[in-house]
């Protein structure tokens, strides 16, 4: 698959396509398509992750629903402006894509990011007693752009990261996860929406003097 092209944003996914390809956007005559990828977890649950790919990259490749693929790329965010407000859209931008066997999902969901905390972390305890910290991470991209990634730390990582501050530089390793939630749009009507976030399994704080790192495994 693809060599390292951007050391601060790396994604590897393997899964099964569950939607037809649809047009996303066009840049300088290059068309980009999007589809939804079903990525298995160790449990019976799967994550449903949006993927954006250049039409030039897939060529004559059959990417119909039911096809299993392996993808290397980056996790990116886009602002979607509409009459209902501004919404952050998250997608995996594919830099390499290949067909694979259904039983060849050895490490189906991996992400590594190196970025800066851009919003004060929020530590909380769920009704079931789980410790969670919400982190919003800004990851630099070329041409003075940044991607904004909602992340979740658990347990001792949550306790540790709850004390971090805006501007702190951290590295994280984990997986992209999806979850459905109900949003109330009127007194009588609710809609089902999907949120995407990064579940952190490991994190490292980069010290400003670059001489010592604090690592949570």
Backbone as a chain_set.jsonl record, in Angstrom:
{"seq": "XXXXXXXXXXXXXXXXXXXXXXXXXXXXXXXXXXXXXXXXXXXXXXXXXXXXXXXXXXXXXXXXXXXXXXXXXXXXXXXXXXXXXXXXXXXXXXXXXXXXXXXXXXXXXXXXXXXXXXXXXXXXXXXXXXXXXXXXXXXXXXXXXXXXXXXXXXXXXXXXXXXXXXXXXXXXXXXXXXXXXXXXXXXXXXXXXXXXXXXXXXXXXXXXXXXXXXXXX", "coords": {"N": [[0.84, -1.203, 0.0], [0.302, 2.379, 0.372], [3.153, 4.525, 0.858], [4.388, 6.483, 3.671], [3.001, 9.634, 3.489], [2.225, 11.843, 4.787], [3.141, 12.651, 7.823], [1.663, 13.395, 10.029], [-0.952, 12.579, 9.907], [-2.505, 9.729, 9.46], [-4.323, 7.053, 8.132], [-5.655, 3.789, 8.125], [-7.874, 1.568, 6.696], [-10.014, -1.289, 6.434], [-12.611, -2.989, 4.907], [-16.086, -3.499, 3.985], [-17.793, -2.27, 1.194], [-20.836, -0.525, 1.407], [-22.596, 1.087, 0.093], [-23.67, 2.701, -2.931], [-21.373, 4.316, -5.193], [-21.197, 7.841, -5.162], [-21.317, 11.169, -6.517], [-19.102, 13.573, -5.183], [-17.477, 16.06, -5.233], [-15.711, 18.41, -7.374], [-12.447, 19.275, -8.41], [-10.411, 21.371, -10.152], [-11.001, 19.991, -12.537], [-10.785, 17.373, -11.698], [-12.635, 14.711, -10.591], [-14.283, 13.729, -7.597], [-15.428, 11.008, -5.694], [-17.747, 9.471, -3.395], [-18.355, 7.046, -0.813], [-19.817, 4.665, 1.499], [-18.219, 2.802, 3.985], [-18.256, -0.286, 5.584], [-16.812, -1.194, 8.509], [-15.414, -3.702, 10.411], [-15.533, -4.328, 13.979], [-13.879, -5.813, 16.872], [-15.914, -6.904, 18.287], [-19.37, -7.809, 17.598], [-20.281, -5.516, 16.501], [-20.165, -2.973, 13.971], [-18.432, -0.243, 12.367], [-19.501, 2.525, 10.422], [-18.151, 4.236, 7.927], [-17.474, 7.187, 6.146], [-15.997, 7.531, 2.948], [-13.882, 9.275, 0.739], [-12.828, 9.413, -2.597], [-10.628, 9.811, -5.384], [-11.708, 9.871, -8.754], [-9.81, 9.284, -10.625], [-8.085, 7.631, -9.289], [-9.381, 5.196, -8.856], [-9.934, 4.208, -11.361], [-10.806, 1.612, -13.49], [-11.772, 0.023, -11.505], [-13.939, -2.176, -9.76], [-16.162, -0.998, -7.584], [-18.569, -1.606, -6.362], [-21.442, -2.065, -4.174], [-20.885, -4.364, -1.553], [-18.332, -5.113, -2.203], [-15.083, -5.802, -0.974], [-12.537, -3.809, 0.4], [-9.28, -2.306, 0.888], [-7.869, 0.501, 2.409], [-5.665, 3.27, 2.39], [-5.0, 6.438, 3.764], [-6.033, 9.722, 4.742], [-7.681, 11.296, 7.534], [-10.133, 13.676, 7.246], [-11.65, 16.93, 7.676], [-14.489, 18.928, 6.864], [-16.237, 21.981, 6.45], [-19.66, 22.265, 6.21], [-21.824, 24.396, 4.862], [-25.1, 25.478, 5.244], [-28.63, 26.261, 5.004], [-29.559, 25.555, 7.449], [-27.488, 25.883, 9.158], [-24.002, 25.633, 10.227], [-22.086, 22.743, 9.704], [-19.826, 20.233, 10.737], [-18.203, 18.066, 8.644], [-16.912, 14.81, 8.383], [-14.545, 12.735, 6.809], [-12.809, 9.953, 5.339], [-10.082, 10.49, 3.363], [-9.061, 8.949, 0.594], [-5.9, 7.824, -0.378], [-4.753, 5.634, -1.415], [-6.108, 2.634, -2.683], [-7.256, -0.692, -2.63], [-8.431, -3.885, -3.721], [-9.534, -6.512, -1.559], [-9.677, -9.652, 0.264], [-12.596, -10.933, 1.981], [-11.968, -12.073, 4.434], [-9.581, -10.978, 5.161], [-9.087, -8.946, 6.93], [-6.955, -7.804, 8.806], [-5.973, -5.679, 10.418], [-8.237, -3.686, 10.684], [-8.958, -1.017, 11.252], [-7.333, 1.742, 11.822], [-5.806, 4.652, 13.101], [-3.62, 7.437, 13.157], [-2.67, 10.48, 14.583], [-1.153, 13.702, 14.755], [-1.408, 16.524, 16.445], [-2.866, 19.653, 17.646], [-4.418, 20.64, 20.632], [-7.429, 22.327, 20.471], [-9.575, 23.209, 21.848], [-10.817, 23.462, 25.14], [-10.347, 20.47, 26.934], [-12.967, 18.208, 27.917], [-13.826, 16.604, 30.73], [-15.676, 13.832, 31.918], [-18.016, 11.673, 33.647], [-19.793, 8.829, 32.853], [-23.263, 7.687, 33.219], [-22.899, 4.989, 33.692], [-20.544, 4.876, 34.979], [-18.183, 5.147, 33.557], [-15.152, 6.75, 32.709], [-14.591, 9.542, 30.687], [-13.028, 11.693, 28.365], [-13.557, 14.407, 26.282], [-11.988, 15.578, 23.398], [-10.958, 18.082, 21.173], [-9.121, 18.099, 18.332], [-6.781, 19.843, 16.394], [-5.376, 19.322, 13.298], [-2.694, 19.973, 11.293], [-2.643, 20.782, 7.824], [-1.591, 20.864, 4.361], [-1.125, 24.028, 2.61], [-1.903, 25.902, 4.517], [-4.145, 24.919, 5.818], [-6.338, 23.229, 8.158], [-7.442, 20.259, 9.816], [-10.176, 19.34, 11.852], [-10.631, 17.322, 14.54], [-12.831, 15.407, 16.389], [-12.234, 13.733, 19.362], [-12.106, 10.941, 21.666], [-11.087, 10.059, 24.862], [-10.442, 7.404, 27.18], [-10.881, 6.044, 30.524], [-7.82, 5.891, 32.318], [-6.438, 7.383, 30.445], [-8.374, 9.303, 29.973], [-8.507, 10.639, 32.456], [-5.921, 11.659, 32.524], [-5.763, 13.281, 30.165], [-7.725, 15.114, 30.694], [-6.555, 17.146, 32.067], [-5.064, 18.516, 30.273], [-4.237, 21.35, 28.14], [-5.483, 24.022, 26.008], [-3.709, 24.351, 23.01], [-1.734, 22.518, 23.602], [0.436, 20.084, 22.242], [-0.185, 16.968, 20.926], [0.179, 13.455, 20.264], [-1.835, 10.902, 18.926], [-3.131, 7.555, 18.899], [-5.443, 5.265, 17.565], [-8.808, 4.387, 16.728], [-11.297, 5.009, 14.199], [-14.604, 5.695, 14.943], [-18.144, 5.197, 14.568], [-21.36, 6.422, 15.532], [-24.826, 6.289, 16.138], [-27.367, 8.733, 16.774], [-30.242, 10.374, 18.191], [-31.817, 13.265, 17.028], [-33.742, 15.958, 17.964], [-36.006, 17.72, 16.055], [-38.371, 19.027, 16.079], [-41.345, 19.408, 18.085], [-42.77, 17.118, 17.573], [-41.184, 15.535, 15.94], [-38.264, 13.603, 15.32], [-34.938, 12.957, 14.126], [-32.646, 10.502, 12.884], [-29.211, 10.626, 13.229], [-25.704, 10.401, 12.341], [-22.731, 10.334, 14.148], [-19.206, 10.926, 14.092], [-16.126, 9.977, 15.526], [-12.886, 9.823, 17.101], [-11.667, 7.124, 18.766], [-9.468, 6.929, 21.31], [-6.651, 4.95, 21.864], [-4.064, 5.136, 22.655], [-1.898, 7.726, 23.754], [0.314, 10.539, 23.471], [2.13, 13.186, 24.838], [3.731, 15.924, 23.428], [6.486, 17.544, 24.446], [7.396, 20.975, 24.805], [10.105, 21.554, 24.675], [10.966, 19.473, 23.238], [12.514, 17.426, 24.222], [11.705, 15.541, 26.032], [9.091, 13.236, 26.297], [5.771, 12.605, 27.435], [4.091, 9.669, 27.928], [1.15, 7.768, 27.439], [0.028, 4.562, 27.555]], "CA": [[0.0, 0.0, 0.0], [0.966, 3.666, 0.196], [4.176, 4.938, 1.804], [4.04, 7.648, 4.468], [3.002, 10.871, 2.72], [1.968, 12.932, 5.716], [3.411, 11.957, 9.073], [0.797, 13.8, 11.132], [-2.333, 12.142, 9.678], [-2.462, 8.46, 8.752], [-5.485, 6.187, 8.354], [-5.753, 2.528, 7.392], [-9.172, 0.925, 6.876], [-10.375, -2.427, 5.596], [-14.012, -3.294, 5.155], [-16.965, -3.809, 2.869], [-18.591, -1.137, 0.707], [-22.268, -0.777, 1.636], [-23.408, 2.059, -0.64], [-23.198, 2.991, -4.281], [-20.554, 5.514, -5.316], [-21.92, 9.041, -5.563], [-20.446, 12.319, -6.772], [-18.865, 14.432, -4.029], [-17.099, 17.395, -5.674], [-14.739, 18.444, -8.46], [-11.393, 20.264, -8.216], [-9.564, 21.496, -11.341], [-11.33, 18.95, -13.491], [-10.676, 16.046, -11.096], [-13.868, 14.369, -9.884], [-14.141, 12.923, -6.395], [-16.611, 10.226, -5.374], [-17.84, 9.083, -1.992], [-19.13, 5.85, -0.485], [-19.791, 4.284, 2.912], [-17.488, 1.562, 4.211], [-18.553, -0.998, 6.828], [-15.543, -1.651, 9.063], [-15.743, -4.523, 11.578], [-14.809, -4.261, 15.248], [-13.655, -7.138, 17.438], [-17.236, -7.385, 18.674], [-20.277, -7.954, 16.46], [-20.623, -4.177, 16.026], [-19.336, -2.418, 12.895], [-18.47, 1.197, 12.163], [-19.847, 2.91, 9.053], [-17.271, 5.383, 7.754], [-17.511, 7.788, 4.815], [-14.714, 7.56, 2.246], [-13.833, 10.083, -0.474], [-11.76, 8.891, -3.445], [-10.545, 10.409, -6.707], [-12.11, 9.004, -9.856], [-8.589, 8.879, -11.31], [-7.424, 6.591, -8.513], [-10.063, 3.9, -8.934], [-9.894, 3.78, -12.766], [-11.888, 0.684, -13.846], [-11.992, -0.85, -10.361], [-15.328, -2.397, -9.381], [-16.395, -0.611, -6.195], [-19.996, -1.717, -6.096], [-21.782, -2.515, -2.829], [-20.515, -5.745, -1.31], [-16.917, -5.29, -2.491], [-14.191, -5.567, 0.158], [-11.382, -3.0, -0.008], [-8.317, -1.827, 1.871], [-7.656, 1.915, 2.091], [-4.741, 4.117, 3.129], [-5.279, 7.835, 3.47], [-6.057, 10.685, 5.831], [-8.988, 11.687, 8.042], [-10.253, 15.102, 6.991], [-12.899, 17.589, 8.064], [-14.965, 19.994, 5.979], [-17.401, 22.724, 6.928], [-20.79, 22.253, 5.291], [-22.684, 25.534, 5.151], [-26.439, 25.333, 4.698], [-29.629, 27.144, 5.611], [-29.798, 25.115, 8.834], [-26.321, 26.178, 9.974], [-22.694, 25.096, 9.854], [-21.901, 21.394, 10.213], [-18.518, 19.664, 10.448], [-18.284, 16.771, 7.986], [-15.681, 14.043, 8.502], [-14.428, 11.682, 5.803], [-11.473, 9.439, 5.048], [-9.639, 10.833, 2.019], [-8.25, 7.812, 0.162], [-4.72, 8.051, -1.213], [-4.509, 4.359, -2.074], [-7.22, 1.725, -2.468], [-7.019, -1.982, -3.272], [-9.387, -4.927, -3.393], [-9.008, -7.509, -0.63], [-10.61, -10.723, 0.601], [-13.449, -10.642, 3.127], [-11.361, -12.569, 5.674], [-8.222, -10.456, 5.223], [-9.137, -7.702, 7.704], [-6.057, -8.062, 9.933], [-6.01, -4.483, 11.264], [-9.163, -2.972, 9.794], [-9.303, 0.352, 11.614], [-6.18, 2.339, 12.509], [-5.56, 6.063, 12.808], [-2.586, 8.145, 13.915], [-2.728, 11.918, 14.364], [-0.284, 14.578, 15.52], [-2.062, 17.816, 16.327], [-2.894, 20.584, 18.765], [-5.726, 20.785, 21.276], [-7.939, 23.657, 20.117], [-10.711, 23.502, 22.716], [-10.539, 22.89, 26.455], [-10.882, 19.112, 27.083], [-14.097, 18.083, 28.843], [-13.818, 15.325, 31.45], [-16.989, 13.497, 32.467], [-18.255, 10.281, 34.039], [-21.092, 8.407, 32.331], [-24.129, 7.046, 34.222], [-22.4, 3.639, 33.97], [-19.301, 4.991, 35.718], [-17.006, 5.198, 32.683], [-14.503, 8.054, 32.606], [-14.408, 9.94, 29.299], [-12.66, 13.089, 28.095], [-13.742, 14.839, 24.89], [-10.887, 16.42, 22.934], [-11.009, 18.533, 19.783], [-7.734, 18.176, 17.891], [-6.521, 20.481, 15.106], [-4.25, 18.679, 12.624], [-2.297, 20.84, 10.19], [-2.62, 20.243, 6.471], [-0.899, 21.77, 3.431], [-1.787, 25.268, 2.183], [-2.417, 26.597, 5.708], [-5.429, 24.37, 6.234], [-6.317, 22.321, 9.302], [-8.586, 19.388, 10.017], [-10.591, 19.373, 13.246], [-11.009, 15.947, 14.827], [-13.362, 15.09, 17.713], [-11.61, 12.524, 19.9], [-12.558, 10.508, 22.985], [-10.147, 9.28, 25.663], [-11.143, 6.594, 28.163], [-10.15, 5.561, 31.689], [-6.697, 6.707, 32.787], [-6.183, 8.388, 29.414], [-9.345, 10.379, 30.193], [-8.065, 11.416, 33.62], [-4.695, 12.366, 32.141], [-5.998, 14.316, 29.158], [-8.61, 16.126, 31.246], [-5.733, 18.235, 32.603], [-4.332, 19.174, 29.198], [-4.702, 22.716, 27.87], [-5.514, 24.469, 24.617], [-2.377, 24.601, 22.487], [-0.853, 21.377, 23.816], [0.694, 19.243, 21.073], [-0.26, 15.562, 21.303], [0.037, 12.394, 19.274], [-2.796, 9.897, 19.359], [-3.342, 6.355, 18.102], [-6.742, 4.703, 17.913], [-9.647, 3.958, 15.615], [-12.441, 5.867, 13.887], [-15.856, 5.011, 15.258], [-19.394, 5.889, 14.251], [-22.471, 6.128, 16.449], [-26.083, 6.947, 15.786], [-28.058, 9.42, 17.861], [-31.508, 10.984, 17.82], [-31.855, 14.715, 17.162], [-35.11, 16.474, 17.944], [-36.114, 18.889, 15.176], [-39.622, 19.69, 16.434], [-41.998, 18.742, 19.21], [-43.305, 15.826, 17.147], [-40.333, 14.823, 15.005], [-36.838, 13.425, 15.55], [-34.233, 12.315, 13.016], [-31.468, 9.737, 13.267], [-27.996, 11.139, 12.634], [-24.494, 9.647, 12.647], [-21.574, 11.117, 14.577], [-17.922, 10.246, 13.943], [-15.135, 10.421, 16.489], [-11.725, 8.953, 17.199], [-11.505, 6.494, 20.067], [-8.022, 6.92, 21.561], [-6.106, 3.821, 22.612], [-2.751, 5.538, 23.162], [-1.611, 9.13, 23.495], [1.641, 11.02, 23.875], [2.244, 14.64, 24.843], [5.02, 16.394, 22.931], [6.94, 18.666, 25.254], [7.826, 22.115, 23.993], [11.549, 21.52, 24.462], [11.187, 18.32, 22.361], [13.54, 16.565, 24.798], [11.092, 14.446, 26.773], [7.672, 13.036, 26.013], [4.998, 11.866, 28.432], [3.341, 8.716, 27.125], [0.136, 6.919, 28.051], [-0.14, 3.395, 26.68]], "C": [[0.884, 1.265, 0.0], [2.033, 3.909, 1.254], [3.673, 6.145, 2.586], [4.096, 8.908, 3.609], [2.739, 12.073, 3.618], [2.048, 12.357, 7.123], [2.476, 12.365, 10.21], [-0.655, 13.332, 10.97], [-2.306, 10.877, 8.829], [-3.675, 7.607, 9.141], [-5.322, 4.916, 7.534], [-7.087, 1.885, 7.73], [-9.272, -0.297, 5.977], [-11.807, -2.79, 5.933], [-14.768, -3.545, 3.872], [-17.781, -2.578, 2.484], [-20.074, -1.463, 0.839], [-23.158, 0.244, 0.939], [-22.834, 2.232, -2.043], [-22.324, 4.241, -4.267], [-21.423, 6.684, -5.764], [-20.938, 10.197, -5.714], [-20.335, 13.179, -5.522], [-18.567, 15.867, -4.456], [-16.071, 17.274, -6.798], [-13.75, 19.567, -8.217], [-10.481, 20.251, -9.441], [-9.762, 20.331, -12.307], [-11.215, 17.53, -12.95], [-11.924, 15.782, -10.249], [-13.572, 13.461, -8.686], [-15.488, 12.271, -6.064], [-16.591, 9.84, -3.905], [-18.671, 7.814, -1.844], [-18.99, 5.562, 1.004], [-19.15, 2.908, 3.05], [-17.866, 0.977, 5.575], [-17.273, -1.639, 7.337], [-15.817, -2.441, 10.343], [-14.921, -4.16, 12.81], [-14.548, -5.693, 15.728], [-14.964, -7.766, 17.898], [-18.09, -7.55, 17.418], [-20.67, -6.609, 15.857], [-19.675, -3.772, 14.902], [-19.452, -0.903, 12.893], [-18.726, 1.479, 10.69], [-19.184, 4.253, 8.77], [-17.329, 5.881, 6.314], [-16.105, 7.876, 4.229], [-14.87, 8.42, 0.996], [-12.626, 9.644, -1.299], [-11.805, 9.572, -4.81], [-10.97, 9.392, -7.76], [-10.888, 8.5, -10.617], [-7.896, 7.72, -10.601], [-8.06, 5.222, -8.72], [-10.076, 3.336, -10.349], [-11.09, 2.858, -13.066], [-12.211, -0.281, -12.709], [-13.476, -0.964, -10.025], [-15.495, -2.109, -7.895], [-17.887, -0.597, -5.888], [-20.22, -2.216, -4.669], [-21.49, -4.001, -2.686], [-19.055, -6.044, -1.573], [-16.086, -4.968, -1.254], [-12.936, -4.85, -0.325], [-10.521, -2.669, 1.2], [-7.901, -0.428, 1.455], [-6.583, 2.505, 2.989], [-5.043, 5.557, 2.768], [-5.174, 8.707, 4.696], [-7.503, 10.922, 6.274], [-9.082, 13.198, 7.918], [-11.619, 15.632, 7.421], [-13.2, 18.713, 7.09], [-16.154, 20.675, 6.634], [-18.474, 22.717, 5.849], [-21.747, 23.366, 5.698], [-24.038, 25.344, 4.469], [-27.377, 26.29, 5.42], [-29.902, 26.786, 7.066], [-28.584, 25.346, 9.724], [-25.06, 25.505, 9.446], [-22.505, 23.725, 10.5], [-20.536, 20.874, 9.796], [-18.697, 18.264, 9.874], [-16.926, 16.091, 8.047], [-15.676, 12.916, 7.483], [-12.993, 11.198, 5.735], [-11.155, 9.76, 3.591], [-8.657, 9.761, 1.575], [-7.09, 8.262, -0.712], [-4.316, 6.77, -1.936], [-5.668, 3.433, -1.727], [-6.955, 0.441, -3.244], [-8.107, -2.953, -2.847], [-8.734, -5.911, -2.434], [-10.081, -8.551, -0.351], [-11.389, -10.368, 1.854], [-12.79, -11.031, 4.447], [-9.94, -12.046, 5.873], [-8.158, -9.137, 5.986], [-8.272, -7.85, 8.962], [-6.022, -6.894, 10.911], [-6.918, -3.48, 10.575], [-9.378, -1.5, 10.09], [-8.183, 0.941, 12.462], [-6.063, 3.797, 12.101], [-4.467, 6.589, 13.723], [-2.67, 9.623, 13.548], [-1.711, 12.616, 15.262], [-0.848, 15.98, 15.353], [-2.061, 18.597, 17.616], [-4.314, 20.681, 19.328], [-6.236, 22.204, 21.034], [-9.191, 24.038, 20.904], [-10.453, 22.814, 24.046], [-11.145, 21.492, 26.576], [-11.981, 19.065, 28.153], [-14.09, 16.677, 29.441], [-15.2, 15.073, 32.05], [-17.025, 12.02, 32.835], [-19.669, 9.911, 33.594], [-21.946, 7.821, 33.45], [-23.681, 5.62, 34.583], [-21.029, 3.658, 34.642], [-18.047, 5.021, 34.864], [-16.47, 6.623, 32.617], [-14.19, 8.362, 31.142], [-13.949, 11.405, 29.258], [-12.825, 13.356, 26.602], [-12.642, 15.834, 24.526], [-11.151, 16.817, 21.49], [-9.587, 18.839, 19.344], [-7.647, 18.84, 16.524], [-5.252, 19.879, 14.511], [-3.917, 19.486, 11.379], [-2.265, 20.07, 8.87], [-1.909, 21.249, 5.567], [-1.765, 22.99, 3.116], [-2.511, 25.965, 3.329], [-3.826, 26.153, 6.106], [-5.241, 23.474, 7.448], [-7.569, 21.463, 9.288], [-8.886, 19.333, 11.507], [-11.253, 18.046, 13.599], [-11.565, 15.795, 16.242], [-12.828, 13.744, 18.178], [-12.17, 12.22, 21.292], [-11.467, 9.675, 23.64], [-10.917, 8.589, 26.785], [-10.24, 6.292, 29.365], [-9.026, 6.473, 32.122], [-6.251, 7.697, 31.736], [-7.118, 9.574, 29.578], [-8.923, 11.256, 31.364], [-6.85, 12.26, 33.281], [-5.007, 13.533, 31.216], [-6.955, 15.393, 29.646], [-7.866, 17.316, 31.796], [-4.907, 18.938, 31.527], [-4.983, 20.513, 28.851], [-4.73, 22.993, 26.379], [-4.099, 24.832, 24.172], [-1.401, 23.465, 22.706], [-0.774, 20.521, 22.557], [0.699, 17.778, 21.504], [-0.275, 14.666, 20.068], [-0.982, 11.405, 19.809], [-2.822, 8.737, 18.366], [-4.69, 5.779, 18.51], [-7.489, 4.216, 16.698], [-10.768, 4.974, 15.415], [-13.713, 5.092, 14.21], [-17.053, 5.88, 14.885], [-20.435, 5.517, 15.299], [-23.698, 6.91, 16.004], [-26.692, 7.619, 17.014], [-29.328, 10.058, 17.31], [-31.452, 12.491, 18.061], [-33.294, 15.188, 16.998], [-35.163, 17.727, 17.082], [-37.432, 19.635, 15.364], [-40.226, 18.927, 17.6], [-42.469, 17.343, 18.844], [-42.306, 14.965, 16.375], [-38.881, 14.779, 15.465], [-36.221, 12.741, 14.332], [-33.024, 11.575, 13.568], [-30.257, 10.262, 12.508], [-26.805, 10.271, 13.066], [-23.372, 10.6, 13.012], [-20.316, 10.267, 14.417], [-16.93, 10.835, 14.932], [-13.989, 9.411, 16.52], [-11.625, 8.438, 18.626], [-10.01, 6.274, 20.303], [-7.632, 5.685, 22.369], [-4.758, 4.157, 23.234], [-2.538, 7.003, 22.835], [-0.265, 9.525, 24.082], [1.65, 12.537, 23.787], [3.642, 15.023, 24.394], [5.409, 17.647, 23.712], [7.501, 19.768, 24.36], [9.318, 22.107, 23.737], [11.966, 20.337, 23.601], [12.245, 17.365, 22.907], [12.942, 15.382, 25.539], [9.61, 14.419, 26.471], [7.033, 12.311, 27.172], [4.036, 10.963, 27.677], [2.352, 7.94, 27.979], [-0.131, 5.778, 27.101], [-1.482, 2.757, 26.943]], "O": [[2.066, 1.206, -0.335], [1.849, 3.546, 2.416], [2.668, 6.757, 2.224], [5.149, 9.217, 3.051], [3.013, 13.207, 3.226], [1.136, 11.659, 7.568], [2.496, 11.731, 11.265], [-1.5, 13.654, 11.805], [-2.107, 10.945, 7.616], [-4.003, 7.463, 10.318], [-4.899, 4.966, 6.38], [-7.405, 1.677, 8.901], [-8.687, -0.336, 4.895], [-12.174, -2.887, 7.104], [-14.18, -3.771, 2.815], [-18.383, -1.927, 3.338], [-20.521, -2.538, 0.436], [-24.366, 0.263, 1.176], [-21.664, 1.944, -2.296], [-22.511, 5.123, -3.429], [-22.278, 6.535, -6.637], [-19.865, 10.198, -5.111], [-21.338, 13.482, -4.876], [-19.3, 16.788, -4.097], [-15.621, 16.177, -7.129], [-14.141, 20.68, -7.862], [-9.85, 19.236, -9.735], [-8.799, 19.765, -12.824], [-11.515, 16.575, -13.666], [-12.229, 16.526, -9.317], [-12.735, 12.56, -8.753], [-16.541, 12.905, -6.145], [-15.547, 9.879, -3.255], [-19.569, 7.544, -2.642], [-18.147, 6.147, 1.683], [-19.492, 1.972, 2.327], [-17.803, 1.666, 6.593], [-16.71, -2.519, 6.687], [-16.402, -1.894, 11.278], [-13.768, -3.74, 12.703], [-14.945, -6.659, 15.077], [-15.116, -8.988, 17.902], [-17.584, -7.44, 16.301], [-21.322, -6.566, 14.813], [-18.515, -4.182, 14.886], [-20.447, -0.346, 13.359], [-18.233, 0.766, 9.817], [-19.598, 5.282, 9.302], [-17.243, 5.091, 5.374], [-15.151, 8.245, 4.915], [-15.865, 8.31, 0.28], [-11.524, 9.515, -0.766], [-12.88, 9.872, -5.33], [-10.637, 8.21, -7.672], [-10.92, 7.411, -11.19], [-7.203, 6.923, -11.233], [-7.364, 4.208, -8.756], [-10.214, 2.127, -10.531], [-12.243, 3.265, -12.917], [-12.861, -1.302, -12.935], [-14.189, 0.039, -10.008], [-15.032, -2.874, -7.049], [-18.392, 0.315, -5.233], [-19.299, -2.728, -4.032], [-21.801, -4.798, -3.572], [-18.573, -7.117, -1.208], [-16.347, -3.982, -0.564], [-12.342, -5.233, -1.334], [-10.955, -2.739, 2.35], [-7.611, -0.188, 0.283], [-6.581, 2.277, 4.198], [-5.31, 5.869, 1.608], [-4.344, 8.477, 5.576], [-8.434, 10.766, 5.484], [-8.223, 13.923, 8.42], [-12.597, 14.891, 7.516], [-12.297, 19.363, 6.563], [-16.973, 20.031, 7.289], [-18.224, 23.116, 4.712], [-22.397, 23.292, 6.74], [-24.108, 25.083, 3.268], [-26.974, 27.026, 6.321], [-30.413, 27.606, 7.829], [-28.629, 25.044, 10.917], [-25.053, 24.897, 8.375], [-22.735, 23.562, 11.698], [-20.125, 21.043, 8.648], [-19.264, 17.384, 10.521], [-15.901, 16.723, 7.792], [-16.678, 12.221, 7.31], [-12.065, 11.948, 6.038], [-11.882, 9.344, 2.689], [-7.551, 9.667, 2.107], [-7.283, 9.0, -1.678], [-3.619, 6.816, -2.949], [-6.158, 3.448, -0.597], [-6.486, 0.482, -4.381], [-8.642, -2.853, -1.743], [-7.523, -6.124, -2.486], [-11.249, -8.359, -0.688], [-10.916, -9.601, 2.693], [-13.028, -10.389, 5.469], [-9.178, -12.604, 6.663], [-7.286, -8.306, 5.729], [-8.803, -8.006, 10.061], [-6.041, -7.11, 12.123], [-6.441, -2.531, 9.953], [-9.933, -0.789, 9.253], [-8.091, 0.678, 13.661], [-6.198, 4.145, 10.928], [-4.395, 6.239, 14.901], [-2.733, 9.982, 12.372], [-1.445, 12.178, 16.381], [-0.782, 16.561, 14.269], [-1.352, 18.258, 18.564], [-5.285, 20.79, 18.578], [-5.55, 23.174, 21.356], [-9.794, 25.08, 20.648], [-9.927, 21.702, 24.078], [-12.344, 21.33, 26.345], [-11.929, 19.782, 29.152], [-14.319, 15.69, 28.742], [-15.818, 15.975, 32.616], [-16.188, 11.229, 32.401], [-20.63, 10.606, 33.925], [-21.425, 7.492, 34.515], [-24.034, 5.105, 35.644], [-20.418, 2.611, 34.855], [-16.943, 4.928, 35.4], [-17.233, 7.581, 32.486], [-13.595, 7.541, 30.443], [-14.43, 12.24, 30.024], [-12.298, 12.621, 25.767], [-12.397, 16.802, 25.246], [-11.528, 15.976, 20.673], [-8.927, 19.717, 19.899], [-8.357, 18.45, 15.597], [-4.188, 19.914, 15.129], [-4.766, 19.661, 10.506], [-1.914, 18.891, 8.813], [-1.657, 22.379, 5.985], [-2.977, 22.98, 3.329], [-3.583, 26.542, 3.146], [-4.597, 26.933, 6.665], [-4.134, 23.017, 7.735], [-8.622, 21.886, 8.811], [-7.972, 19.286, 12.331], [-12.289, 17.685, 13.042], [-10.839, 16.031, 17.208], [-12.953, 12.739, 17.477], [-12.641, 13.111, 21.999], [-10.979, 8.706, 23.058], [-11.914, 9.114, 27.281], [-9.014, 6.284, 29.253], [-9.222, 7.678, 32.282], [-5.731, 8.758, 32.082], [-6.722, 10.718, 29.355], [-8.976, 12.482, 31.273], [-6.747, 13.418, 33.686], [-4.562, 14.654, 31.46], [-6.997, 16.482, 29.072], [-8.45, 18.383, 31.98], [-4.139, 19.85, 31.83], [-6.128, 20.776, 29.22], [-4.091, 22.299, 25.589], [-3.38, 25.538, 24.88], [-0.346, 23.432, 22.074], [-1.781, 20.267, 21.896], [1.497, 17.387, 22.355], [-0.688, 15.075, 18.982], [-0.996, 11.101, 21.002], [-2.574, 8.906, 17.172], [-5.04, 5.806, 19.69], [-6.895, 3.698, 15.753], [-11.139, 5.701, 16.337], [-13.867, 3.947, 13.786], [-16.985, 7.109, 14.884], [-20.392, 4.431, 15.878], [-23.6, 8.051, 15.551], [-26.551, 7.139, 18.139], [-29.462, 10.254, 16.102], [-31.09, 12.944, 19.147], [-33.968, 14.86, 16.021], [-34.445, 18.692, 17.345], [-37.592, 20.749, 14.866], [-39.679, 17.918, 18.045], [-42.558, 16.473, 19.71], [-42.555, 13.777, 16.173], [-38.335, 15.777, 15.937], [-36.907, 12.031, 13.597], [-32.451, 11.965, 14.586], [-30.275, 10.335, 11.279], [-26.894, 9.509, 14.028], [-23.091, 11.553, 12.286], [-20.353, 9.048, 14.583], [-16.899, 12.047, 15.148], [-14.117, 8.29, 16.027], [-11.514, 9.215, 19.573], [-9.367, 5.518, 19.575], [-8.207, 5.41, 23.421], [-4.352, 3.543, 24.22], [-2.945, 7.476, 21.773], [0.221, 8.933, 25.046], [1.228, 13.109, 22.782], [4.629, 14.507, 24.918], [4.735, 18.675, 23.639], [8.02, 19.495, 23.277], [9.769, 22.595, 22.7], [13.14, 20.187, 23.262], [12.815, 16.578, 22.151], [13.582, 14.338, 25.667], [8.959, 15.461, 26.399], [7.677, 11.489, 27.825], [3.246, 11.446, 26.866], [2.667, 7.51, 29.089], [-0.485, 6.01, 25.945], [-1.825, 1.757, 26.312]]}, "num_chains": 1, "name": "protein.A"}
